[in-house]
């Protein structure tokens, strides 16, 4: 798995894997926008599961998208960024008894902690972790835990069609890390980011380019999002001694999503749109048609170089 907590070489070609298909885009950074954007449904039986928590993508699932992308790029597709659904991994903040270390002992400590938090059927995990600011005196780590079977299958599928993956991460991780500098600049203070897909709701509070609070879980149809927001804000104020949010940004991938209407925040939530990046006129229209493209754009825009 390509490390999203470091500064990778992020190709402008992006494949956003979804539950039912894959969306390809070629991202342009200046002016911000998309050279190409196409969606392809998976062929029948081309995505399986090694365990209930470990989707397995095959070559057949992505072959049509890669063939089209290669034709659109004049045959120059050899490396790509790949994002996958948040629900295919577990992204969570974990509290530890001691500061995390970068060696095997640190990873083993996290694995021991995660065994008590995750279903036993998850199988072998690949972990990426990043220490969060110790604002309350506690040792908190932001962890991305992905089934090894899922990551191996993605890399194998793209390798079989001649594409080397330069960046591989869950969508919400790419969305935050890529857009954090722009969001922090627009907010001029602490800010919240809410990102909802069909199977995951992520709530993050950022300070500069760092996450100081993170919570992710499956969304419920009749869920009281205002109540959830109030609980998270209470933690932010009481435990993290937060001075208050200067801005709240939302990206709702559900059709007819209404996250921007939440009333529990001290400031009115706003949709993330092209004005933040001085994007080209067609940017917002493309995101409205295929909301998963925003995370793909973020991966390239934030720290990519072609």
C-alpha positions as CSV (number, residue, x, y, z in Angstrom):
1,X,0.0,0.0,0.0
2,X,1.4,3.4,-1.0
3,X,1.8,5.5,2.1
4,X,-0.8,8.3,2.1
5,X,0.9,9.9,5.2
6,X,4.0,10.6,3.3
7,X,4.5,12.7,0.1
8,X,4.2,10.2,-2.7
9,X,4.6,10.8,-6.5
10,X,0.9,11.1,-7.4
11,X,0.1,10.4,-11.0
12,X,-2.6,12.6,-12.7
13,X,-4.5,9.5,-13.8
14,X,-7.0,8.5,-11.1
15,X,-9.1,5.4,-10.7
16,X,-11.8,5.6,-8.0
17,X,-13.0,2.2,-7.1
18,X,-16.6,2.0,-5.9
19,X,-18.9,-0.7,-4.8
20,X,-20.4,-1.2,-8.2
21,X,-17.9,0.3,-10.7
22,X,-14.8,2.4,-11.3
23,X,-14.5,6.0,-12.3
24,X,-11.5,7.2,-14.2
25,X,-10.3,10.7,-14.4
26,X,-7.2,12.6,-15.7
27,X,-6.8,15.5,-13.3
28,X,-5.4,18.9,-14.2
29,X,-3.8,21.0,-11.5
30,X,-3.6,24.4,-13.2
31,X,-6.2,25.4,-13.8
32,X,-7.8,22.9,-11.5
33,X,-10.1,20.5,-13.3
34,X,-10.4,17.3,-15.2
35,X,-9.1,16.6,-18.7
36,X,-11.2,13.4,-18.8
37,X,-13.8,11.7,-16.6
38,X,-15.6,8.4,-17.4
39,X,-17.4,5.8,-15.3
40,X,-17.5,2.0,-15.9
41,X,-19.6,-0.6,-14.2
42,X,-17.9,-3.8,-13.0
43,X,-18.6,-6.9,-15.2
44,X,-20.6,-9.5,-13.4
45,X,-18.7,-11.5,-10.8
46,X,-15.5,-9.5,-11.2
47,X,-15.3,-8.4,-7.6
48,X,-15.4,-11.1,-4.9
49,X,-14.8,-11.3,-1.2
50,X,-12.1,-13.3,0.6
51,X,-13.9,-12.5,3.9
52,X,-17.1,-10.4,4.5
53,X,-14.8,-7.4,5.3
54,X,-12.3,-8.0,2.4
55,X,-13.4,-7.2,-1.2
56,X,-11.2,-8.6,-3.9
57,X,-10.9,-6.8,-7.2
58,X,-9.9,-8.7,-10.3
59,X,-8.3,-7.7,-13.5
60,X,-11.6,-8.1,-15.3
61,X,-13.2,-5.4,-13.0
62,X,-10.8,-2.7,-14.2
63,X,-9.8,-3.8,-17.7
64,X,-12.3,-1.8,-19.6
65,X,-11.6,1.4,-17.7
66,X,-7.8,1.0,-18.1
67,X,-8.2,0.3,-21.8
68,X,-10.3,3.5,-22.3
69,X,-8.0,5.6,-20.1
70,X,-5.0,4.4,-22.1
71,X,-6.7,5.3,-25.4
72,X,-7.7,8.7,-24.1
73,X,-4.1,9.5,-22.9
74,X,-2.6,8.4,-26.2
75,X,-1.1,5.3,-24.8
76,X,0.8,7.1,-22.1
77,X,-0.8,5.4,-19.1
78,X,1.8,3.5,-17.0
79,X,1.2,4.8,-13.5
80,X,-2.0,5.8,-11.7
81,X,-3.5,6.9,-8.4
82,X,-6.1,4.5,-7.0
83,X,-8.7,5.2,-4.4
84,X,-11.0,2.7,-2.8
85,X,-14.2,3.0,-0.7
86,X,-13.8,3.9,3.0
87,X,-15.9,0.9,3.8
88,X,-13.2,-1.4,2.5
89,X,-10.9,-0.3,5.3
90,X,-11.1,0.9,8.9
91,X,-10.0,4.4,9.5
92,X,-10.1,5.4,13.1
93,X,-8.4,7.3,15.9
94,X,-6.9,5.0,18.5
95,X,-5.8,6.0,22.0
96,X,-2.6,4.3,23.2
97,X,-0.9,4.1,26.6
98,X,2.4,5.3,25.2
99,X,3.6,7.3,22.2
100,X,3.7,5.2,19.0
101,X,7.0,4.1,17.7
102,X,7.9,3.7,14.0
103,X,9.3,0.1,14.4
104,X,7.7,-3.3,14.6
105,X,6.9,-2.9,18.3
106,X,4.7,0.1,17.4
107,X,2.8,-1.8,14.8
108,X,2.4,-4.8,17.1
109,X,1.0,-2.5,19.8
110,X,-1.6,-1.1,17.3
111,X,-2.5,-4.6,16.1
112,X,-3.1,-5.7,19.6
113,X,-5.4,-2.7,20.2
114,X,-7.3,-3.2,16.9
115,X,-8.0,-6.9,17.7
116,X,-10.3,-5.7,20.5
117,X,-12.0,-3.1,18.2
118,X,-12.5,-5.0,14.9
119,X,-14.4,-8.2,13.9
120,X,-12.3,-11.3,14.1
121,X,-13.3,-12.1,10.5
122,X,-11.3,-9.1,9.2
123,X,-8.3,-11.2,8.6
124,X,-4.7,-10.0,8.2
125,X,-4.4,-6.2,8.1
126,X,-2.0,-3.8,6.6
127,X,-1.6,-0.8,8.9
128,X,-0.7,2.8,8.2
129,X,-0.6,5.2,11.1
130,X,0.2,8.8,11.9
131,X,0.5,10.3,15.4
132,X,-2.2,13.0,16.1
133,X,-1.3,16.2,18.1
134,X,-1.3,15.4,21.8
135,X,-3.7,18.2,22.7
136,X,-5.2,16.5,25.8
137,X,-2.1,14.8,27.0
138,X,-3.2,11.5,25.5
139,X,-1.4,9.5,22.8
140,X,-3.8,9.3,19.8
141,X,-3.0,7.8,16.5
142,X,-4.9,8.0,13.2
143,X,-4.9,4.5,11.8
144,X,-5.8,3.1,8.3
145,X,-6.3,-0.7,8.6
146,X,-7.0,-2.5,5.4
147,X,-7.3,-6.2,4.7
148,X,-4.2,-7.4,3.1
149,X,-6.2,-9.5,0.6
150,X,-8.0,-6.3,-0.6
151,X,-4.7,-4.3,-1.1
152,X,-2.9,-7.2,-2.8
153,X,-5.8,-7.8,-5.2
154,X,-6.0,-4.1,-6.2
155,X,-2.2,-4.0,-6.9
156,X,-2.3,-7.3,-8.7
157,X,-5.2,-6.3,-10.9
158,X,-3.5,-3.1,-12.1
159,X,-0.2,-4.8,-12.5
160,X,-1.8,-7.3,-14.8
161,X,-3.0,-4.5,-17.1
162,X,0.4,-2.8,-17.1
163,X,-0.3,0.0,-14.6
164,X,1.9,0.7,-11.6
165,X,0.1,2.3,-8.6
166,X,1.8,5.4,-7.4
167,X,-0.8,6.3,-4.7
168,X,-3.3,4.0,-3.0
169,X,-5.6,5.1,-0.2
170,X,-9.2,5.2,1.1
171,X,-11.3,8.1,-0.4
172,X,-11.7,10.1,2.8
173,X,-7.9,10.0,3.6
174,X,-7.1,11.3,0.1
175,X,-9.9,13.9,0.4
176,X,-8.6,15.4,3.6
177,X,-4.9,15.2,3.0
178,X,-5.2,16.6,-0.5
179,X,-7.5,19.5,0.4
180,X,-6.3,20.3,3.9
181,X,-4.0,23.2,2.9
182,X,-6.8,24.9,0.9
183,X,-9.4,24.3,3.6
184,X,-7.1,25.6,6.3
185,X,-6.4,28.7,4.3
186,X,-10.1,29.3,3.6
187,X,-11.0,28.7,7.3
188,X,-8.3,30.8,9.0
189,X,-8.8,28.6,12.1
190,X,-10.0,25.1,13.2
191,X,-12.4,23.6,10.7
192,X,-14.5,20.5,10.3
193,X,-14.9,18.2,7.3
194,X,-17.9,15.9,6.8
195,X,-17.7,13.4,4.1
196,X,-20.6,10.9,3.5
197,X,-20.8,8.0,1.0
198,X,-23.3,5.2,0.8
199,X,-21.5,3.2,3.4
200,X,-19.4,5.6,5.5
201,X,-19.8,8.9,7.3
202,X,-16.5,10.6,8.2
203,X,-16.3,13.6,10.6
204,X,-12.9,15.2,10.9
205,X,-11.7,18.4,12.6
206,X,-8.5,19.9,11.2
207,X,-6.0,22.4,12.5
208,X,-3.8,23.5,9.6
209,X,-2.9,20.4,7.7
210,X,-3.3,18.1,10.7
211,X,-6.3,16.1,11.9
212,X,-7.0,16.7,15.6
213,X,-10.2,14.7,15.7
214,X,-11.6,11.9,13.5
215,X,-14.6,9.7,13.7
216,X,-16.0,7.3,11.0
217,X,-18.8,4.9,11.0
218,X,-21.6,3.5,8.8
219,X,-24.4,6.1,8.3
220,X,-28.0,5.2,9.2
221,X,-31.1,6.2,7.3
222,X,-32.9,7.7,10.3
223,X,-29.7,9.0,12.0
224,X,-29.8,12.2,13.9
225,X,-26.7,13.8,12.4
226,X,-27.1,17.0,14.5
227,X,-26.9,14.9,17.7
228,X,-23.7,13.2,16.4
229,X,-22.3,16.6,15.6
230,X,-23.0,18.0,19.0
231,X,-21.3,15.0,20.7
232,X,-18.2,15.4,18.6
233,X,-18.1,19.1,19.2
234,X,-18.4,18.5,22.9
235,X,-15.3,16.3,22.8
236,X,-13.5,18.9,20.7
237,X,-14.2,21.7,23.2
238,X,-14.0,19.7,26.5
239,X,-11.2,17.2,25.8
240,X,-9.2,18.9,23.1
241,X,-9.7,22.5,24.4
242,X,-10.7,23.6,21.0
243,X,-11.3,27.4,20.6
244,X,-14.2,26.9,18.2
245,X,-14.7,26.1,14.6
246,X,-14.1,28.8,12.0
247,X,-15.6,26.8,9.1
248,X,-17.4,23.6,8.3
249,X,-17.0,21.9,4.9
250,X,-19.2,19.1,3.6
251,X,-19.0,16.7,0.7
252,X,-22.1,14.5,0.5
253,X,-22.0,11.8,-2.1
254,X,-25.5,10.5,-1.4
255,X,-28.1,11.6,-3.9
256,X,-30.1,14.4,-2.5
257,X,-27.7,14.6,0.5
258,X,-28.4,17.4,3.0
259,X,-25.4,17.5,5.3
260,X,-25.0,21.2,4.6
261,X,-28.3,21.8,6.4
262,X,-27.1,20.6,9.8
263,X,-27.9,23.2,12.4
264,X,-25.7,22.1,15.3
265,X,-22.5,23.9,14.2
266,X,-21.5,27.4,15.3
267,X,-21.1,28.3,11.6
268,X,-23.1,27.4,8.6
269,X,-21.7,24.3,6.7
270,X,-20.7,24.9,3.1
271,X,-20.2,22.5,0.2
272,X,-16.7,22.0,-1.0
273,X,-16.7,23.4,-4.5
274,X,-14.4,24.7,-7.2
275,X,-14.2,28.2,-5.8
276,X,-11.7,26.9,-3.3
277,X,-9.2,26.0,-6.0
278,X,-10.1,28.6,-8.7
279,X,-11.2,25.6,-10.7
280,X,-12.4,25.7,-14.3
281,X,-16.1,26.4,-15.0
282,X,-17.0,22.7,-15.5
283,X,-15.5,21.5,-12.3
284,X,-18.6,21.6,-10.1
285,X,-20.8,20.0,-12.8
286,X,-18.5,17.0,-13.0
287,X,-18.4,16.6,-9.2
288,X,-22.2,16.8,-9.1
289,X,-22.4,14.0,-11.7
290,X,-19.7,11.8,-10.1
291,X,-19.1,12.9,-6.5
292,X,-16.3,10.4,-6.0
293,X,-14.2,12.5,-8.3
294,X,-13.5,15.1,-5.6
295,X,-11.3,12.7,-3.6
296,X,-9.5,11.7,-6.8
297,X,-8.9,15.4,-7.6
298,X,-7.7,16.0,-4.1
299,X,-5.0,13.3,-4.3
300,X,-3.5,15.0,-7.3
301,X,-4.2,18.6,-6.4
302,X,-2.8,18.5,-2.8
303,X,0.6,17.0,-3.4
304,X,0.7,15.4,-6.8
305,X,3.3,15.9,-9.5
306,X,3.2,14.4,-12.9
